[in-house]
Amino acid sequence: MQHSDVLIVGAGPAGLSLAIALAQAGFSATLVEQQEAPALAAPAPDGREIALTHPSVALLQRLGTWDLLAPEEVGLLRAAQVHDGPVGQQSAMHLHAGGSGVEHLGWIVPNHALRRTAYAVAARTPGVQIITGARVTQVHTLGGAATLEYTPAGASAPERLQAPLLVAADSRFSATRRSLGMGASMHDFGRTVIVCRMRHERPHGEIAHECFGYERTLAILPLPDDLVERGPQCSAVVTAGTAEAQALLALAPQDFAAQVQQQFQQRLGAMRLVGERHAYPLVAVYAHRFAGTRCALLGDAAVGMHPVTAHGFNLGLAGVQTLTRTLAEARARGQDIGDPGVLQHYASAHHRHAWPLFQGTNAIVRLYTDPRPLPRLLRQAVLTGARHLPPLQALIVSQLTGRRPAWPAAS
């Protein structure tokens, strides 16, 4: 018996967004998630702030999740600056939306807010069923249906679900992907990302900064003013070697804030830590294939990006759009949505989109974290070239905004 059109493992933002999109397209979807419903309905802050492109926000608006965000959860990203080495030592590369057809680069929203709003919409959407507190034990995709077995919380006997298609959306370390026999290439950068919120004296002007130190990388992301104290605040993202990261986490809050303030050359004045510091290992993942017979990968299960270019969730939402369109077109032609030939259209399109971003991001990270003299010279050449070549700068801005570049007219 078919329980729905699509089974989705993982009720993160990507999986929930897919379920909503499928329901809007006339499909039924069942999500299976290990977390309990209260944790999905009110997820705890995890320190991560997500930069969203214009196409991503347009999709969230169509899904109905964008309107559920509180005003203080939505920040503007008006411009960005890229610094090579100590801040102020070299001229920064300035990136802005001028000439791109939009007024700003994008938006910044807390990850937990995106999770909360996606669950709120999915839970009330007809055609979407969410099974929480469920541990997936087996998946099979042979024959006429995809089969999933899971054990409900507190139960000893497994239950079974069937559908024409199974989608794995359960993180970059996806157990479902492995169970499906779909391998992935993983690159462990041997570094740790520390994320936290900080209050500061001077306004940030809605400008993000990416500061590539030779041993430690610092990103400053502008956030809406603090609701309680009505003062400016930002998200600080510190990337360091594992040993140094542990030492930074062990510092007293005021000492950690002093370290960030010093690396940013006091540009925002005095800074202080707000809330907790969160640490994440830095591992990039790219699946060997994105689809097979009656199965597909989505979100971080397909591509787990390095956070430096902030394309992770944007790429996941692009996958939601591509997969939904692929299935809708197949249904219109009377085809089986689990057919490997149908799903290969999604896999090929998503690979063409993701591969250049993934490889380009990793190349940037390797280049900007290499302390040797030659990479330093190459970094300076790249920044100088970007400053003096409008087409190159327009291409970079197009990646940040998610819009095609508006090439300067020839003189």
SULRA-V723330 format. One record per residue. N is the residue number from 1. RES is the residue in three letters. OMEGA is omega in degrees with one decimal (* if undefined). NEAR is the number of other C-alpha atoms within 12 Angstrom. D_LAST is the distance of its C-alpha to the last C-alpha in whole Angstrom. Layout:
((N RES OMEGA NEAR D_LAST) (N RES OMEGA NEAR D_LAST))
This chain:
((1 MET 178.6 13 66) (2 GLN -178.7 21 62) (3 HIS 177.6 25 61) (4 SER 177.6 30 58) (5 ASP -175.2 38 55) (6 VAL 170.4 45 53) (7 LEU -179.3 51 55) (8 ILE 176.3 52 52) (9 VAL 179.3 52 53) (10 GLY 179.8 46 52) (11 ALA 169.0 49 51) (12 GLY -178.4 44 49) (13 PRO -179.3 47 45) (14 ALA -179.5 49 44) (15 GLY 178.6 48 47) (16 LEU 179.3 51 48) (17 SER 177.6 51 45) (18 LEU -179.0 49 45) (19 ALA 179.4 50 49) (20 ILE -179.4 46 47) (21 ALA 179.0 41 45) (22 LEU 179.2 38 47) (23 ALA 177.6 30 50) (24 GLN 178.8 25 47) (25 ALA 176.1 29 46) (26 GLY 176.7 24 50) (27 PHE 170.5 31 51) (28 SER -176.7 32 54) (29 ALA 175.3 43 53) (30 THR 177.1 42 56) (31 LEU 177.1 49 55) (32 VAL -172.5 44 57) (33 GLU -178.4 36 57) (34 GLN -179.6 27 59) (35 GLN 176.8 26 58) (36 GLU -176.7 23 60) (37 ALA -179.9 23 59) (38 PRO 179.2 16 60) (39 ALA 177.1 21 57) (40 LEU -177.8 33 55) (41 ALA -179.3 27 55) (42 ALA -177.7 21 55) (43 PRO 179.8 26 53) (44 ALA 174.9 19 53) (45 PRO -179.9 25 50) (46 ASP 176.3 25 49) (47 GLY -174.9 32 47) (48 ARG 175.6 36 44) (49 GLU -172.8 42 41) (50 ILE 174.2 40 38) (51 ALA -175.6 41 34) (52 LEU 177.1 40 34) (53 THR 178.8 39 30) (54 HIS 176.9 33 29) (55 PRO 179.3 29 31) (56 SER 179.5 37 34) (57 VAL 177.4 31 35) (58 ALA 178.5 24 34) (59 LEU 178.6 29 37) (60 LEU 176.1 36 39) (61 GLN 179.0 21 39) (62 ARG 179.5 20 40) (63 LEU -180.0 34 43) (64 GLY -178.3 26 44) (65 THR -175.7 32 44) (66 TRP -176.5 29 41) (67 ASP 179.7 22 43) (68 LEU 177.9 22 46) (69 LEU 176.4 27 44) (70 ALA -179.3 18 46) (71 PRO -178.3 20 43) (72 GLU 177.8 21 44) (73 GLU -176.2 29 43) (74 VAL 177.8 29 39) (75 GLY 177.7 35 37) (76 LEU 171.1 34 33) (77 LEU -173.2 38 31) (78 ARG -177.4 32 28) (79 ALA 179.5 31 26) (80 ALA 175.9 35 27) (81 GLN 179.7 36 27) (82 VAL -177.1 40 28) (83 HIS 177.1 35 30) (84 ASP -177.8 38 31) (85 GLY 180.0 33 35) (86 PRO -177.7 23 37) (87 VAL 178.5 30 35) (88 GLY -178.2 21 33) (89 GLN 176.4 16 34) (90 GLN 175.8 22 30) (91 SER -179.3 22 27) (92 ALA 172.0 27 26) (93 MET -178.4 35 24) (94 HIS 179.3 28 23) (95 LEU 178.8 36 22) (96 HIS -173.1 33 22) (97 ALA -178.7 33 21) (98 GLY 179.8 23 18) (99 GLY -177.9 25 16) (100 SER -179.0 30 18) (101 GLY 176.8 20 20) (102 VAL -173.9 25 23) (103 GLU -178.1 18 24) (104 HIS -175.4 32 26) (105 LEU -176.9 39 26) (106 GLY -178.2 42 30) (107 TRP 175.1 38 33) (108 ILE -176.1 41 36) (109 VAL 177.6 39 40) (110 PRO -180.0 38 43) (111 ASN -177.2 30 44) (112 HIS 176.9 26 47) (113 ALA 176.6 35 46) (114 LEU 178.2 46 44) (115 ARG -177.4 38 47) (116 ARG -176.7 34 50) (117 THR 177.8 37 48) (118 ALA 179.1 38 47) (119 TYR -178.3 43 51) (120 ALA -179.7 33 52) (121 VAL -178.1 37 50) (122 ALA -175.8 39 51) (123 ALA -179.1 30 55) (124 ARG -177.5 20 55) (125 THR 175.6 29 53) (126 PRO -178.9 21 55) (127 GLY 178.6 27 55) (128 VAL 174.2 37 54) (129 GLN -179.9 33 57) (130 ILE 177.5 38 57) (131 ILE -175.7 34 60) (132 THR -178.8 30 60) (133 GLY -174.6 24 62) (134 ALA 177.4 31 62) (135 ARG -179.7 32 62) (136 VAL -177.9 36 61) (137 THR 179.8 25 63) (138 GLN 170.8 26 62) (139 VAL 178.1 35 60) (140 HIS -179.9 32 60) (141 THR 178.1 33 58) (142 LEU 177.3 22 60) (143 GLY -172.3 15 61) (144 GLY -178.7 19 61) (145 ALA 170.2 29 59) (146 ALA -177.4 37 58) (147 THR 178.9 35 61) (148 LEU 174.2 41 61) (149 GLU 178.9 27 64) (150 TYR 177.3 30 64) (151 THR 177.9 24 66) (152 PRO 178.6 23 66) (153 ALA 178.1 21 67) (154 GLY -179.6 13 71) (155 ALA 177.7 12 72) (156 SER -178.8 12 73) (157 ALA 179.7 14 72) (158 PRO 173.5 18 69) (159 GLU -173.0 22 68) (160 ARG 174.6 26 65) (161 LEU 176.7 36 62) (162 GLN 177.3 32 61) (163 ALA 177.2 36 58) (164 PRO -173.7 40 56) (165 LEU 175.6 45 53) (166 LEU 178.3 51 53) (167 VAL 175.8 54 50) (168 ALA 178.3 50 50) (169 ALA -171.9 42 48) (170 ASP 170.2 38 50) (171 SER -178.5 36 48) (172 ARG 176.2 37 47) (173 PHE -171.2 29 50) (174 SER 173.8 32 51) (175 ALA 179.0 27 55) (176 THR 177.4 39 54) (177 ARG 180.0 43 52) (178 ARG 179.3 25 54) (179 SER 178.4 22 57) (180 LEU -179.2 33 55) (181 GLY -179.6 24 55) (182 MET -176.2 26 51) (183 GLY 179.7 26 50) (184 ALA 173.5 27 47) (185 SER -179.2 22 45) (186 MET 175.8 26 46) (187 HIS 177.3 24 44) (188 ASP -177.8 20 46) (189 PHE -179.2 23 44) (190 GLY -177.1 21 47) (191 ARG -177.9 28 46) (192 THR 177.6 31 47) (193 VAL 175.0 36 45) (194 ILE -179.5 39 46) (195 VAL 179.9 41 45) (196 CYS 174.2 38 46) (197 ARG -179.6 39 45) (198 MET 170.6 40 45) (199 ARG -179.4 37 46) (200 HIS -173.1 34 44) (201 GLU -170.7 22 44) (202 ARG 178.5 21 40) (203 PRO -178.2 24 38) (204 HIS 178.6 32 36) (205 GLY -179.2 26 33) (206 GLU 179.6 31 32) (207 ILE 175.0 34 31) (208 ALA 178.7 41 32) (209 HIS 172.5 39 32) (210 GLU -173.7 40 32) (211 CYS -177.5 39 34) (212 PHE 171.4 42 35) (213 GLY -175.6 31 38) (214 TYR 177.1 28 39) (215 GLU -175.5 27 42) (216 ARG 179.4 35 42) (217 THR 179.0 40 39) (218 LEU 172.1 42 38) (219 ALA 175.1 39 36) (220 ILE -177.6 45 37) (221 LEU -177.6 46 36) (222 PRO 179.0 43 36) (223 LEU 173.9 41 39) (224 PRO -179.1 35 40) (225 ASP 177.0 29 43) (226 ASP -175.8 24 46) (227 LEU -175.0 15 49) (228 VAL -174.3 12 52) (229 GLU 178.0 13 50) (230 ARG 179.3 15 47) (231 GLY -179.1 22 45) (232 PRO 177.3 32 42) (233 GLN -179.3 38 42) (234 CYS 169.6 45 40) (235 SER 175.9 48 41) (236 ALA -179.4 44 41) (237 VAL -177.2 41 41) (238 VAL 177.4 48 42) (239 THR -176.3 43 42) (240 ALA 172.8 32 45) (241 GLY -173.5 26 47) (242 THR -178.5 24 50) (243 ALA 179.3 18 53) (244 GLU 179.2 21 50) (245 ALA 178.0 30 50) (246 GLN 178.1 23 53) (247 ALA 178.5 18 54) (248 LEU 178.9 30 51) (249 LEU -179.4 29 53) (250 ALA -179.3 17 56) (251 LEU 171.2 18 55) (252 ALA -177.3 16 56) (253 PRO -178.1 22 54) (254 GLN 178.6 20 53) (255 ASP 176.0 18 53) (256 PHE 179.1 31 50) (257 ALA 179.2 35 48) (258 ALA 178.2 24 49) (259 GLN 179.4 26 47) (260 VAL 180.0 42 44) (261 GLN -179.9 31 44) (262 GLN -179.2 19 44) (263 GLN 178.9 35 41) (264 PHE 174.5 34 39) (265 GLN 173.9 21 40) (266 GLN -173.1 19 41) (267 ARG 177.4 21 38) (268 LEU -178.9 32 40) (269 GLY -179.6 23 43) (270 ALA -178.7 24 46) (271 MET 174.4 35 46) (272 ARG -176.8 30 49) (273 LEU 175.6 29 50) (274 VAL 179.3 27 50) (275 GLY -173.4 18 52) (276 GLU 168.6 24 52) (277 ARG 178.6 31 50) (278 HIS -177.7 29 50) (279 ALA -180.0 28 49) (280 TYR 174.7 30 48) (281 PRO -175.2 27 48) (282 LEU -179.5 29 45) (283 VAL 176.3 26 45) (284 ALA -174.5 33 42) (285 VAL 173.9 34 43) (286 TYR -178.2 39 42) (287 ALA 179.9 39 44) (288 HIS 173.4 24 45) (289 ARG -175.0 33 45) (290 PHE -178.0 41 44) (291 ALA 176.5 40 47) (292 GLY 177.6 35 50) (293 THR 176.5 32 53) (294 ARG 178.7 39 53) (295 CYS 177.3 46 51) (296 ALA 177.9 53 48) (297 LEU -177.6 54 46) (298 LEU 175.7 54 44) (299 GLY -178.0 48 42) (300 ASP 176.5 43 43) (301 ALA 175.9 46 46) (302 ALA -178.1 49 43) (303 VAL 174.3 51 41) (304 GLY -172.3 42 42) (305 MET 165.0 40 38) (306 HIS -173.3 38 38) (307 PRO -171.0 40 37) (308 VAL 178.9 40 35) (309 THR 173.5 35 32) (310 ALA -177.5 34 34) (311 HIS -174.0 35 34) (312 GLY -177.3 41 37) (313 PHE 175.4 44 38) (314 ASN 178.2 43 35) (315 LEU 176.7 44 35) (316 GLY 178.9 43 39) (317 LEU 174.9 44 38) (318 ALA 176.2 39 36) (319 GLY 176.2 43 39) (320 VAL -177.8 42 41) (321 GLN -177.9 36 38) (322 THR -178.3 34 38) (323 LEU 179.0 43 42) (324 THR 179.3 39 43) (325 ARG 179.7 28 41) (326 THR -179.0 33 42) (327 LEU 179.5 40 46) (328 ALA 179.0 27 45) (329 GLU 178.4 21 44) (330 ALA 178.9 23 47) (331 ARG 179.7 21 49) (332 ALA 178.6 14 48) (333 ARG -179.3 12 48) (334 GLY -177.9 13 52) (335 GLN 175.8 18 51) (336 ASP -177.0 26 53) (337 ILE 177.0 40 50) (338 GLY -179.4 38 52) (339 ASP -178.1 31 51) (340 PRO 177.3 29 50) (341 GLY 176.6 22 47) (342 VAL -175.5 32 46) (343 LEU 177.6 37 46) (344 GLN 175.8 28 44) (345 HIS 175.5 28 41) (346 TYR -176.6 39 41) (347 ALA -178.8 33 41) (348 SER -178.9 25 38) (349 ALA -179.1 25 36) (350 HIS 177.3 37 37) (351 HIS 179.3 30 36) (352 ARG 178.5 19 33) (353 HIS -170.4 25 32) (354 ALA -171.1 37 34) (355 TRP 178.8 26 34) (356 PRO 178.7 20 30) (357 LEU -178.0 31 31) (358 PHE -178.3 35 34) (359 GLN 178.9 24 33) (360 GLY 178.7 21 30) (361 THR -179.8 26 32) (362 ASN 177.3 29 35) (363 ALA 177.8 19 33) (364 ILE -179.2 27 31) (365 VAL -179.6 34 35) (366 ARG -177.7 26 36) (367 LEU -172.1 28 34) (368 TYR 175.4 36 34) (369 THR 178.9 32 38) (370 ASP -175.2 24 38) (371 PRO -176.6 21 40) (372 ARG -174.0 15 39) (373 PRO -176.6 14 37) (374 LEU 176.2 13 35) (375 PRO 177.3 22 34) (376 ARG 178.9 23 33) (377 LEU -180.0 19 31) (378 LEU 176.9 21 29) (379 ARG -179.0 34 29) (380 GLN 178.6 26 27) (381 ALA 179.2 20 25) (382 VAL -179.1 26 24) (383 LEU 178.4 31 24) (384 THR 179.9 23 22) (385 GLY -179.9 17 19) (386 ALA -179.3 25 19) (387 ARG -173.1 23 18) (388 HIS 179.0 15 15) (389 LEU -179.0 18 14) (390 PRO 179.0 26 13) (391 PRO 179.0 22 13) (392 LEU 178.6 23 17) (393 GLN 178.4 33 17) (394 ALA 178.9 32 16) (395 LEU 178.4 25 19) (396 ILE 179.7 36 22) (397 VAL 179.7 39 21) (398 SER 177.5 30 22) (399 GLN -179.6 36 25) (400 LEU -177.8 41 26) (401 THR -175.5 42 26) (402 GLY -179.4 37 27) (403 ARG 178.1 27 24) (404 ARG -177.9 22 21) (405 PRO 172.8 25 18) (406 ALA -173.8 24 15) (407 TRP 176.5 22 12) (408 PRO 179.6 16 9) (409 ALA 179.1 10 6) (410 ALA -178.9 6 4) (411 SER * 4 0))
